[in-house]
Amino acid sequence: MRFFDVSKSGYYDWRERQPSIRAIEDFELKKKIQQIFTENKGRYGSPRIFKALLKAGYHISKRRVERLYRELGLVARVVRVTYRSAGLKRFLATGENLRPEGGVPKAKHKVWVADVTYLKVKGAWRYLSVCLAYATCNYGCAERYHSKSALRAMVRPSSKFKFSLSWWQR
């Protein structure tokens, strides 16, 4: 009986065959790649491992390292780089309450804070206007940056406001 168009003798010949030189080299390289990966706490991707192998004296192509890296199922950790504003601490230290009476507001709609920002949603820029009053939040969304969208957020009555994601799902 023949499966996959392979003869019995061909199957048994393949089963008894020793691994090729390339397969043995790949096995050794995989061990070295795994060692470099763990020594660097999972931060090295295939390009850095390739450079480390070159430095160690291995003559190997970048694509072969990428293939072996994928076969091992390795995924490098992404180290998030954060930048701090130069004067942020100084700004926060010298910041003062600009409200004349200071303290917490006593009633709604006495102190307002507003901002306009832009977000990329499904490949298109959308502008989000947010207006925060004590204990209420209003927002307005627009496809173009225009003062009317900011004003809409400020004058929208908060009693009729119902949060809905339908605008974002367009």
Secondary structure as GFF3:
##gff-version 3
##sequence-region A 1 170
A	DSSP	alpha_helix	8	16	.	.	.	ID=ss1
A	DSSP	alpha_helix	21	39	.	.	.	ID=ss2
A	DSSP	alpha_helix	46	55	.	.	.	ID=ss3
A	DSSP	alpha_helix	62	72	.	.	.	ID=ss4
A	DSSP	alpha_helix	88	94	.	.	.	ID=ss5
A	DSSP	beta_strand	112	121	.	.	.	ID=ss6
A	DSSP	beta_strand	124	133	.	.	.	ID=ss7
A	DSSP	beta_strand	136	142	.	.	.	ID=ss8
A	DSSP	alpha_helix	147	155	.	.	.	ID=ss9
A	DSSP	three_ten_helix	158	160	.	.	.	ID=ss10
###
